[in-house]
Amino acid sequence: MLEKQFKDPIYGYIDISSEKVEQIIDTPIFQRLKDIRQTSYTPLYPAAYHNRFIHSLGVYYLGTIAFSSIKERLKEIIKEEKLSDNLEQIQEFFELACLLHDVGHAPFSHTGETFYLDEAGTLYKKLKETVGDERFTEDFDALGAKPAEHECMSCIVAIRSFDKFFKNKEEKSFFSRCIIGMPFRLMEEKPEFRETMSAEERKEVKKQREKYKINKTEIELLNCIISLLNSSIIDVDRLDYVIRDAATIGFENVQIDYMRLLKGIRILEFEKRLCIGYHKSALSVIESAVYAHDAEKKWVQSHPTILYEMEALKSAMGALTNLFQSETDLNPLFCYEALTEEGKVLQVLKPLFSEKASLLLRENKIWSAEAQKLLEQKELFSDCVIMENYMVSFEYPIHLLADEDFLYLLKQFCKDGLGFEYFARNKRRSAVWKSEAEFRALFQKRIGDDSEDIKILEGDIESLANYAQKKTGQPIINNMIFTILEQEELEAIDAQKNETIDNDYYEDIMRGIATNRHWAKVLLDLAAELKIKEEFLIIFQKKFNSSFKATLEDIPIYFPNVEDSVVPLGKVVTTIGPQKERKSNFFHLFYDTEGEFNSEKKTIVNRIAKGLVEGINKK
């Protein structure tokens, strides 16, 4: 098979078949990924400018190594169990999933993907329709938490754009399961629960197995392969971005010997099931990979400078969505058509005449000498193209939507507000505290960590931020909030008088209004006292917890010279494991630095912390 090479600064040369290069990588759909940034780290690390294109090639490369590590064992099990030998086909679709797993990313990656969702769950419906497999649909509907939005969109874009690679719904199903990390259900609980199943439940399991011709060993092997790309522990997607992000941004993280880790992958029998585990030689690298991932998540992803930029972009994304949406198109930007060559045309209506001329039009003076003067001064018309009922229809064709397209629209239509602060770095606000650690340090002595008081504070501030977001489109607290609260209060009083709401609901509304008014006043009074601008941006953040949690301790480790050769990681390594679970989250406050010189930073930080604690007692 002819191959082409790509030079990767991390792994060296990556060999990919000429067929995949010509029919997938060289297409506009895949080339678009060159213009989708891998991370949102540039405000903190200016060199972090790598893209989803090279990340996808890296995941493909790591995926080929991972699969080769288990391939011989797969052959042995298939032969022993007398299973159908379609291993080459399985490998082909696994590697295809590795290559295309991010093809559906929105502009600015994870920042934009939340806009794929709507209340009707259209994205999930499209995914199930695109795969077209009943069993896939049943497993998807049975999921507790749904997969990431970009993963679902990647499946849709990949299958529809490269449909000639798929012969049937089973291939589409396995391919999609690899991307979204959804294993095949075995139609049964863990071994320890099987004994408690009722006769009726056992009958249902048997019925489902017969319906889908389920072979337990075959399903377990397929689930092993799926977990190589997307799992809750270590997978090739996570491995590549941890290595690549650290190298690109210059974050001094631990080194990960990825080759030793991937070569150590094994298919092991653990708790009466076949699953992915590791040879003992990979132990040290597992620990390095976990530490590196958590360090990036805790100290880079959660940095307030990065959170601030993401909030500015989200604000602009919301504003642009509202600008271009219509009754028949509620999601004009973040949709399948915009991401692909199919494309769509965005429209926005503007007045034909300038503001001054519009006044003359209303007074029937559009042909007056005054209007003639405006025409001579080039102030009669707005910058128009097409006239329709004295409105101008501006059209913006988009396809293969990427970061640059979005930035163009942002420059055109978001010339002020939080969205514009993405460009105007000199107008950005400053974080009161810089990390969760500093937040804990400020409040621990004052009201204790995980105390009822801290939970009240964080819950109320989150409620206030959500309220502002809902009412104004951004979580910014200024004096406008009091007008909004007053109006809502009057509406609630009228509703109660007219008996359109019951007393319990009325009391709930009034309590919420009182709480939001109290904390808005606390914040703005503090700003006035400190002589800084009376406005705060609130970004609420979940407490840091390792993504690996307890599942890490269950990774099977193979010890060739030990009698019971497979032992869970938690039994042999004590330096890593789930952290003590915190009950409380935390939030960031950002203030305008225009008046910062009236008060020292230390004074601002400690006075705000003290004022918030006082606010709990005065509530």
C-alpha positions in Angstrom: 0.0 0.0 0.0 1.4 3.4 -1.0 1.9 5.8 1.9 2.5 9.5 2.4 4.4 11.0 5.3 3.6 14.0 7.6 6.4 15.4 9.7 5.1 15.9 13.2 7.3 17.9 15.7 6.3 15.5 18.5 6.5 12.0 16.9 8.6 12.5 13.8 7.2 11.1 10.6 3.6 9.8 10.5 2.8 7.4 7.7 -0.7 7.4 6.3 -2.0 5.5 3.3 -2.3 7.5 0.1 -5.9 6.6 -0.2 -6.7 8.2 3.2 -4.7 11.2 2.3 -6.4 11.8 -1.0 -9.9 10.9 0.0 -10.0 12.3 3.5 -7.1 14.4 4.6 -6.9 16.5 1.4 -10.6 17.3 1.4 -11.9 20.7 2.5 -13.8 19.0 5.4 -10.5 17.8 7.0 -8.4 20.8 5.9 -10.8 23.0 7.8 -9.2 21.6 11.0 -6.0 23.6 10.2 -8.0 26.7 11.1 -9.5 25.3 14.3 -7.3 26.1 17.3 -6.5 23.1 19.5 -6.6 25.1 22.8 -7.8 28.4 24.3 -4.4 28.9 25.9 -3.0 31.7 23.8 -3.8 34.6 26.2 -1.6 32.9 28.7 0.8 31.1 26.4 1.2 33.0 23.1 2.9 30.1 21.3 -0.1 27.7 21.9 -1.2 28.0 18.3 -1.4 24.3 17.3 -4.5 23.1 15.6 -7.0 20.2 15.4 -5.4 19.1 12.1 -2.1 18.0 13.6 -3.8 16.7 16.7 -5.9 14.4 14.6 -2.9 13.1 12.8 -1.2 12.5 16.2 -4.2 10.6 17.6 -4.2 8.5 14.4 -0.5 7.7 14.9 -0.9 6.8 18.5 -4.0 4.7 17.7 -2.1 2.6 15.2 0.6 1.8 17.9 -2.1 1.0 20.5 -3.9 -1.3 18.2 -0.8 -3.1 17.1 0.0 -3.8 20.8 -3.2 -5.9 21.2 -3.6 -7.3 17.7 -1.8 -10.6 18.2 -3.8 -11.2 21.4 -7.0 -10.4 19.6 -6.2 -13.0 16.9 -5.5 -15.6 19.6 -8.9 -14.9 21.4 -10.8 -14.9 18.1 -9.2 -18.3 17.2 -9.8 -19.8 20.6 -13.5 -18.6 20.8 -14.1 -19.4 17.1 -15.3 -15.9 16.4 -15.8 -14.4 13.0 -12.4 -13.1 11.9 -13.0 -9.5 10.6 -10.1 -8.0 12.5 -8.7 -6.1 9.6 -12.0 -4.4 9.1 -12.3 -3.6 12.8 -8.8 -2.1 12.7 -9.7 0.0 9.6 -12.7 1.6 11.3 -10.9 2.1 14.6 -8.1 4.0 12.8 -10.6 5.9 10.7 -12.3 7.0 13.9 -8.9 8.1 15.4 -8.3 10.2 12.3 -11.8 11.8 12.1 -12.7 12.0 15.8 -12.5 15.9 15.8 -13.8 16.7 12.3 -16.9 18.2 13.8 -15.3 20.7 16.1 -16.8 24.2 16.2 -14.7 27.4 15.9 -12.4 27.8 19.0 -13.0 24.1 19.8 -14.6 23.5 23.1 -15.7 27.1 23.6 -18.1 26.9 20.6 -19.3 23.4 20.9 -22.0 24.1 23.5 -23.9 26.1 20.9 -24.5 22.8 19.0 -27.3 22.0 21.5 -30.9 23.1 21.5 -33.8 22.3 23.7 -35.2 19.8 21.2 -32.0 17.7 21.3 -31.6 18.1 17.5 -27.9 17.1 17.5 -28.6 13.8 19.2 -31.5 13.0 16.9 -29.3 13.7 13.9 -26.6 11.4 15.2 -29.0 8.5 15.7 -30.5 9.1 12.3 -27.1 9.3 10.6 -26.0 6.0 12.2 -29.3 4.4 11.5 -28.8 1.4 13.8 -31.5 0.4 16.3 -29.0 -1.1 18.8 -26.9 2.1 18.7 -30.0 4.2 19.4 -31.0 2.0 22.4 -27.5 2.1 23.9 -27.3 5.9 23.3 -30.7 6.5 24.9 -29.6 4.4 27.9 -26.6 6.6 28.6 -26.8 8.8 31.7 -24.5 11.7 30.7 -24.5 12.3 26.9 -21.2 12.4 25.0 -19.5 15.7 24.2 -21.3 17.8 21.6 -18.3 17.9 19.2 -18.0 14.1 19.4 -21.6 13.7 18.2 -21.1 16.3 15.5 -17.9 14.6 14.4 -19.8 11.4 13.8 -22.4 13.2 11.8 -19.9 15.1 9.6 -17.7 12.1 9.1 -20.4 9.6 8.1 -22.2 12.0 5.8 -19.1 13.5 4.2 -17.2 10.2 3.8 -20.2 7.8 3.3 -18.4 5.7 0.7 -16.2 4.3 3.4 -19.2 2.8 5.2 -21.1 -0.2 3.7 -23.7 -0.7 6.4 -25.1 0.5 9.7 -22.9 -1.8 11.8 -19.8 -0.1 10.5 -21.3 3.3 11.2 -22.2 2.2 14.7 -18.8 0.9 15.6 -17.1 3.9 14.1 -19.3 6.3 16.1 -19.0 4.3 19.3 -15.2 4.7 19.1 -15.5 8.5 18.7 -18.1 9.1 21.5 -16.7 6.3 23.8 -20.0 4.4 24.0 -19.4 0.7 24.5 -21.9 -2.1 23.5 -24.1 -3.0 26.4 -23.9 -6.6 27.5 -27.5 -6.4 28.6 -26.5 -7.4 32.1 -25.1 -5.9 35.3 -21.7 -6.5 36.9 -21.0 -10.1 38.0 -21.8 -9.4 41.7 -25.3 -8.3 40.7 -26.2 -11.1 38.4 -27.2 -13.4 41.2 -29.9 -10.9 42.4 -31.5 -10.7 39.0 -35.1 -11.8 38.8 -36.3 -14.5 36.4 -38.1 -11.7 34.4 -34.9 -9.7 34.2 -32.9 -12.7 33.1 -35.5 -13.4 30.4 -35.2 -9.9 29.1 -31.4 -10.2 29.0 -31.7 -13.4 27.0 -34.3 -11.9 24.7 -32.0 -8.9 24.0 -29.0 -11.1 23.4 -30.9 -13.2 20.9 -32.2 -10.1 19.2 -28.8 -8.7 18.6 -27.0 -12.1 18.4 -24.7 -11.1 21.2 -21.6 -13.0 21.9 -20.1 -11.9 25.2 -16.5 -12.3 24.3 -16.9 -10.6 21.0 -18.6 -7.6 22.6 -15.9 -7.3 25.3 -13.2 -7.3 22.6 -15.0 -4.5 20.7 -15.4 -2.5 23.9 -11.7 -2.9 24.5 -10.9 -1.3 21.2 -13.4 1.5 21.7 -11.8 2.4 25.0 -8.4 2.9 23.2 -9.7 6.1 21.6 -12.2 7.3 24.2 -12.3 6.1 27.8 -12.6 7.4 31.3 -9.0 6.6 32.1 -6.2 6.8 29.5 -6.8 6.9 25.7 -4.8 8.0 22.6 -6.9 11.2 22.2 -6.1 12.3 25.8 -2.5 11.2 25.5 -1.8 13.2 22.4 -3.3 16.5 23.6 -1.5 16.3 27.0 1.9 15.7 25.2 1.3 18.2 22.4 -0.2 21.0 24.6 2.8 20.8 27.0 5.3 20.9 24.2 3.6 23.8 22.4 2.9 26.1 25.3 6.2 25.4 27.1 4.4 24.2 30.3 7.1 22.4 32.3 5.2 19.2 32.8 6.5 15.6 33.4 7.7 13.7 30.4 5.5 10.9 29.1 7.2 7.9 27.5 4.2 7.3 25.2 5.8 4.5 23.3 6.5 2.5 26.5 2.9 3.2 27.6 1.3 2.1 24.4 3.5 -0.9 23.9 2.5 -2.0 27.4 -1.3 -2.2 26.6 -2.7 -5.7 27.1 -6.1 -7.4 26.9 -6.6 -8.9 30.3 -9.3 -10.9 32.0 -10.3 -9.0 35.1 -13.5 -9.5 37.2 -14.6 -12.2 34.7 -14.4 -9.8 31.8 -11.9 -9.0 29.1 -10.7 -5.4 29.3 -7.8 -3.1 28.6 -4.9 -3.3 31.1 -1.2 -2.7 31.1 2.0 -4.6 31.5 3.9 -3.8 34.7 6.6 -2.0 32.7 4.1 0.8 32.0 3.4 1.6 35.6 5.6 4.6 35.9 4.3 6.1 32.7 0.6 5.7 33.8 1.5 7.8 36.8 3.2 10.4 34.6 0.3 10.6 32.2 -2.2 11.0 35.1 -0.2 13.7 36.7 0.5 15.6 33.5 -3.2 15.6 32.6 -4.4 16.8 36.0 -1.7 19.5 36.2 -2.8 20.9 32.8 -6.4 20.8 33.8 -5.8 22.4 37.2 -3.2 25.1 36.4 -3.7 25.9 32.7 -7.3 25.2 31.7 -8.6 26.7 34.9 -6.5 29.9 34.9 -8.7 33.0 35.1 -7.1 34.6 32.1 -8.1 31.7 29.9 -11.6 31.5 31.5 -12.1 35.2 30.8 -11.2 34.9 27.1 -13.5 31.9 26.7 -16.3 33.9 28.3 -15.7 36.8 25.9 -15.9 34.4 23.0 -19.0 32.7 24.3 -20.6 36.1 24.7 -19.9 37.0 21.1 -21.1 33.6 19.9 -24.4 34.1 21.7 -24.7 37.6 20.3 -24.1 36.5 16.7 -26.4 33.5 17.0 -29.2 35.9 18.2 -28.4 38.4 15.3 -28.6 35.8 12.5 -31.3 33.5 13.8 -34.9 33.5 12.6 -38.1 31.7 13.4 -37.2 28.9 11.0 -33.5 28.8 11.8 -32.7 29.0 15.5 -29.1 27.9 15.2 -27.7 29.6 12.1 -24.0 29.4 12.9 -23.2 26.2 14.9 -24.7 23.6 12.7 -23.8 20.8 10.2 -24.4 22.9 7.1 -22.1 25.7 8.3 -19.3 23.3 9.0 -19.3 21.6 5.7 -19.1 22.5 2.0 -22.9 22.5 1.8 -22.8 25.9 3.6 -25.5 28.4 4.2 -26.3 32.1 3.8 -26.5 34.3 6.9 -28.8 37.3 6.7 -29.3 40.4 8.7 -31.7 43.2 8.0 -30.6 46.8 8.5 -32.4 50.1 7.8 -31.9 51.5 4.3 -31.6 55.1 5.5 -29.3 56.5 8.1 -30.7 57.5 11.5 -31.0 61.2 10.5 -32.7 60.3 7.2 -35.1 57.9 9.0 -36.4 60.9 11.0 -37.0 62.8 7.8 -38.7 59.8 6.3 -41.2 59.6 9.1 -41.9 63.3 8.6 -42.4 62.8 4.8 -39.4 65.1 4.2 -37.2 62.5 2.4 -37.2 64.8 -0.7 -36.5 68.0 1.2 -33.4 70.2 0.9 -32.3 68.8 4.3 -32.4 65.3 2.8 -30.5 66.6 -0.3 -27.8 67.9 2.1 -27.5 64.5 3.8 -27.1 62.9 0.4 -24.3 65.3 -0.6 -22.6 64.6 2.8 -23.0 60.8 2.1 -25.1 60.6 5.3 -28.5 59.8 3.7 -28.1 56.0 3.4 -26.6 53.3 5.5 -24.0 51.1 3.8 -26.6 49.2 1.7 -26.8 46.5 -1.0 -30.4 45.3 -1.5 -33.5 47.3 -0.7 -36.6 45.6 0.6 -39.3 47.7 2.3 -36.7 50.4 3.3 -34.5 47.7 4.9 -31.2 46.4 3.6 -30.6 42.7 3.5 -26.9 41.9 4.2 -25.9 38.4 3.2 -22.9 36.5 4.5 -22.3 33.2 2.8 -20.5 30.7 5.1 -19.2 27.2 4.7 -16.4 25.2 6.3 -16.8 27.5 9.3 -13.5 28.0 11.1 -11.9 30.4 13.6 -11.2 33.1 11.1 -14.7 33.2 9.8 -16.0 33.7 13.3 -13.5 36.4 14.0 -14.5 38.3 10.9 -18.1 38.2 12.0 -17.1 39.2 15.5 -15.2 42.3 14.2 -18.2 43.3 12.1 -21.0 42.9 14.6 -19.5 42.9 18.2 -17.7 46.3 18.4 -18.4 46.8 22.0 -19.3 44.8 25.1 -17.7 41.6 26.5 -17.3 40.0 23.1 -15.1 42.9 21.8 -12.8 42.5 24.9 -11.4 39.4 23.0 -9.5 41.9 20.9 -9.2 44.8 23.3 -6.8 43.3 25.8 -6.1 46.7 27.3 -9.8 46.9 28.2 -10.0 43.5 30.0 -10.9 43.1 33.6 -8.7 41.8 36.3 -9.5 38.7 38.4 -9.8 39.3 42.1 -8.2 36.0 43.0 -6.1 34.0 40.5 -6.8 30.4 41.4 -9.0 28.0 43.4 -6.1 27.7 45.8 -6.1 31.5 46.5 -9.9 31.5 46.8 -9.7 28.7 49.4 -6.9 30.6 51.2 -9.0 33.8 51.4 -12.1 32.2 52.7 -10.9 29.2 54.8 -10.0 31.2 57.9 -13.0 33.5 57.5 -15.8 30.9 57.0 -14.0 27.5 56.6 -13.6 25.2 53.7 -16.7 23.1 52.8 -18.7 24.9 55.5 -22.4 25.7 55.1 -21.5 29.4 54.8 -19.2 28.8 51.8 -21.8 26.7 50.1 -24.5 29.4 50.7 -22.1 32.1 49.2 -21.2 30.0 46.2 -24.8 28.9 45.5 -26.1 32.4 45.7 -23.4 33.9 43.5 -23.9 31.1 41.0 -27.7 31.9 41.0 -26.9 35.6 40.5 -24.5 34.9 37.6 -27.1 32.6 35.9 -29.8 35.3 36.4 -27.7 38.0 34.7 -26.8 35.6 31.9 -30.4 34.8 31.3 -31.6 38.4 31.4 -28.8 40.2 29.7 -26.9 37.5 27.8 -23.7 37.8 29.9 -22.9 37.2 33.6 -22.1 40.8 34.4 -23.5 42.6 37.5 -24.0 46.3 37.3 -26.7 48.8 38.3 -28.9 47.6 35.4 -29.6 44.5 37.4 -31.7 46.5 39.9 -34.0 47.7 37.1 -34.5 44.2 35.8 -35.2 42.8 39.3 -37.7 45.6 40.0 -39.5 44.9 36.8 -39.7 41.2 37.6 -41.0 42.0 41.0 -43.8 44.1 39.7 -44.7 41.4 37.2 -44.8 38.8 39.9 -47.1 41.0 42.1 -49.5 41.5 39.1 -49.4 37.8 38.4 -50.4 37.0 41.9 -53.2 39.6 42.0 -54.6 38.2 38.7 -54.2 34.6 40.1 -52.1 33.4 37.2 -49.5 32.0 39.6 -50.1 30.3 43.0 -48.8 31.6 46.3 -46.0 29.0 46.6 -44.6 30.0 43.2 -44.9 33.6 44.0 -43.0 33.2 47.2 -40.2 31.3 45.3 -39.9 34.2 42.8 -39.8 36.8 45.5 -37.2 34.9 47.5 -35.0 34.6 44.4 -35.4 38.3 43.7 -34.5 39.3 47.2 -31.4 37.0 47.2 -30.2 38.4 43.8 -30.8 42.0 44.9 -28.9 41.4 48.2 -25.8 40.0 46.5 -25.8 42.6 43.7 -25.9 45.3 46.3 -23.1 43.7 48.3 -20.9 43.6 45.2 -21.6 47.0 43.9 -21.3 48.6 47.3 -17.9 47.1 47.6 -16.9 48.5 44.2 -18.1 52.0 45.2 -16.2 51.8 48.5 -13.0 50.7 46.7 -13.6 53.4 44.0 -13.5 50.9 41.2 -16.1 50.7 38.4 -19.4 49.4 39.7 -19.5 46.3 37.6 -18.3 42.7 38.1 -18.0 39.8 35.7 -18.8 36.5 37.4 -17.4 33.2 36.1 -18.5 30.2 38.1 -16.2 27.2 38.1 -16.5 23.7 39.4 -14.0 22.6 42.0 -11.0 20.7 40.7 -11.2 17.0 40.8 -9.1 14.5 38.9 -10.9 13.3 35.8 -9.7 9.8 36.6 -11.3 9.5 40.0 -11.8 6.0 41.4 -11.7 4.4 37.9 -7.9 4.9 38.0 -7.5 2.4 40.8 -9.3 -0.3 38.8 -6.8 -0.4 35.9 -5.6 -4.0 35.6 -1.9 -4.4 35.7 -0.2 -7.6 34.4 2.7 -9.1 36.4 4.1 -12.1 34.5 5.9 -13.5 37.5 3.1 -13.2 40.0 0.8 -16.2 40.6 -2.3 -14.0 40.5 -0.9 -12.2 37.5 -3.5 -9.4 37.1 -3.8 -6.9 40.0 -5.7 -3.6 40.0 -3.5 -0.5 40.0 -4.8 0.7 43.3 -3.4 -2.4 45.1 0.1 -1.8 44.0 0.6 2.0 43.6 -0.4 4.4 46.4 1.0 7.7 45.2 -2.0 8.3 42.9 -5.7 8.0 43.4 -8.9 9.9 43.8 -8.7 13.1 45.9 -10.9 13.9 48.8 -14.1 15.1 47.3 -14.8 18.8 48.1 -18.5 19.6 48.5 -18.2 23.3 47.5 -17.3 24.8 44.1 -16.0 28.4 43.6 -16.2 31.4 41.4 -14.1 34.1 39.9 -14.9 37.8 40.1 -13.4 40.2 37.5 -13.4 43.9 37.9 -12.5 46.8 35.7 -9.0 48.0 36.3 -9.7 51.6 35.4 -9.9 52.7 39.0 -7.4 50.1 40.4 -4.8 52.8 41.3 -7.3 54.2 43.9 -6.8 51.0 45.9 -3.9 48.6 46.1 -4.5 45.1 44.7 -4.1 43.5 48.1 -6.7 45.9 49.6 -9.2 45.1 46.8 -8.7 41.3 47.2 -9.1 41.2 51.0 -11.9 43.8 51.2 -14.0 42.0 48.6 -13.5 38.7 50.5 -14.4 40.3 53.8 -17.4 42.0 52.2 -18.7 38.7 50.8 -18.5 37.0 54.2 -20.3 40.0 55.8 -22.9 39.6 53.1 -23.7 36.1 54.3 -24.3 37.4 57.8 -26.5 40.3 56.6 -28.6 38.1 54.2 
